[in-house]
Amino acid sequence: MLELDQVTLNYQSSKGTFDDGVHHVLDRVSLQLYENETLGIIGRNGVGKTTTLRIMAGILAPTSGSVSIRPGKTASLLSLGLGFKNDLSGRDNAMLAAMLQGASKKLAKTYLESIKEFSELGDSFEEPVKTYSSGMRSRLGFTTALMTHVDILLIDEVLSVGDAQFKQKAQAAMKERIQGEQTVVFVSHSDAQIQSLCDRVIWLESGKVCAQGEVGSVLQEYRESINRASLA
Ligand SMILES: Nc1ncnc2c1ncn2[C@@H]1O[C@H](COP(=O)(O)OP(=O)(O)OP(=O)(O)O)[C@@H](O)[C@H]1O
């Protein structure tokens, strides 16, 4: 469904640190994502998990290597309202987000009432997003991503969105979607979430795929390596 082939990503570092000012984040990463699976990505802070998702979503272009997605398929990063237009209402932003993900205007309109209901924004749904609290923005962002169709859903550590009550509801809804016919790539630091949601997992370390495969064994290898590092 989606494939990264020998993907390398470098950032230029303004301070001239790293390798003569070049920060090598991903180094020839190759991976395959299959239809209907939930692929987990694990690894320490800063190893390039979010960068990998951004490359999959087409937001970032690799320095070298290639990304291929099956023709006609869309991949979208579940972002918590980062791309909202502040002057537009929650309703108009939800509409815009649905259309940006490929829905026709007619289809996008059909999503709106369920987005309003699930997000529990009430009358604020009609108000400009600039008047929202950060929790309200997250609710709108999460719900819009949840309710609209996307072939490959890329999720970056967001299952802890909102207050306790909304978080529980959001996690249950996301779990239901992930377990249905949805292809997902899921970045998380939570073993419990990776274990309960993923079919397969990839462990990134020093910009490379360090191990991949069955969730239980890769998680165990990863945990052992962290324990060894903390003892050293
Ligand atoms: N715009 C940028 N310019 C320069 N360096 C960047 C930029 N974005 C990310 N990086 C660097 O790329 C590396 C990988 O970042 P990334 O966000 O992909 O890590 P991550 O594995 O998702 O980390 P975390 O677990 O902390 O979320 C980090 O060292 C980060 O400093």
The ligand as an SDF file (V2000), in Angstrom:
LIG
                    3D

 31 33  0  0  0  0  0  0  0  0999 V2000
   12.5830   21.1550   11.1720 N   0  0  0  0  0  0  0  0  0  0  0  0
   13.6400   20.5630   11.6920 C   0  0  0  0  0  0  0  0  0  0  0  0
   14.8880   21.0930   11.5340 N   0  0  0  0  0  0  0  0  0  0  0  0
   15.9830   20.5040   12.0470 C   0  0  0  0  0  0  0  0  0  0  0  0
   15.9500   19.3430   12.7410 N   0  0  0  0  0  0  0  0  0  0  0  0
   14.7490   18.7820   12.9380 C   0  0  0  0  0  0  0  0  0  0  0  0
   13.5370   19.3550   12.4300 C   0  0  0  0  0  0  0  0  0  0  0  0
   12.5100   18.5340   12.7810 N   0  0  0  0  0  0  0  0  0  0  0  0
   13.0490   17.5090   13.4750 C   0  0  0  0  0  0  0  0  0  0  0  0
   14.3860   17.6460   13.5700 N   0  0  0  0  0  0  0  0  0  0  0  0
   15.3220   16.7200   14.2160 C   0  0  0  0  0  0  0  0  0  0  0  0
   15.1220   15.4400   13.6680 O   0  0  0  0  0  0  0  0  0  0  0  0
   15.2620   14.4390   14.6520 C   0  0  0  0  0  0  0  0  0  0  0  0
   14.0790   13.5090   14.6210 C   0  0  0  0  0  0  0  0  0  0  0  0
   12.9200   14.2010   15.0320 O   0  0  0  0  0  0  0  0  0  0  0  0
   11.5150   13.4650   15.1550 P   0  0  0  0  0  0  0  0  0  0  0  0
   10.5090   14.4900   15.5960 O   0  0  0  0  0  0  0  0  0  0  0  0
   11.2230   12.7300   13.9090 O   0  0  0  0  0  0  0  0  0  0  0  0
   11.8040   12.4350   16.3400 O   0  0  0  0  0  0  0  0  0  0  0  0
   10.8390   11.4530   17.0970 P   0  0  0  0  0  0  0  0  0  0  0  0
   11.4450   10.0950   17.0070 O   0  0  0  0  0  0  0  0  0  0  0  0
    9.4390   11.5990   16.6100 O   0  0  0  0  0  0  0  0  0  0  0  0
   10.9810   11.9850   18.5980 O   0  0  0  0  0  0  0  0  0  0  0  0
    9.9890   12.0030   19.8610 P   0  0  0  0  0  0  0  0  0  0  0  0
    9.8930   10.6090   20.3680 O   0  0  0  0  0  0  0  0  0  0  0  0
   10.7110   12.8890   20.8150 O   0  0  0  0  0  0  0  0  0  0  0  0
    8.6770   12.5820   19.4030 O   0  0  0  0  0  0  0  0  0  0  0  0
   15.4420   15.1580   15.9900 C   0  0  0  0  0  0  0  0  0  0  0  0
   16.8050   15.1070   16.3550 O   0  0  0  0  0  0  0  0  0  0  0  0
   15.0290   16.5800   15.7040 C   0  0  0  0  0  0  0  0  0  0  0  0
   15.8100   17.4830   16.4370 O   0  0  0  0  0  0  0  0  0  0  0  0
  1  2  1  0
  2  3  1  0
  2  7  2  0
  3  4  2  0
  4  5  1  0
  5  6  2  0
  6  7  1  0
  6 10  1  0
  7  8  1  0
  8  9  2  0
  9 10  1  0
 10 11  1  0
 11 12  1  0
 11 30  1  0
 12 13  1  0
 13 14  1  0
 13 28  1  0
 14 15  1  0
 15 16  1  0
 16 17  2  0
 16 18  1  0
 16 19  1  0
 19 20  1  0
 20 21  2  0
 20 22  1  0
 20 23  1  0
 23 24  1  0
 24 25  2  0
 24 26  1  0
 24 27  1  0
 28 29  1  0
 28 30  1  0
 30 31  1  0
M  END
$$$$
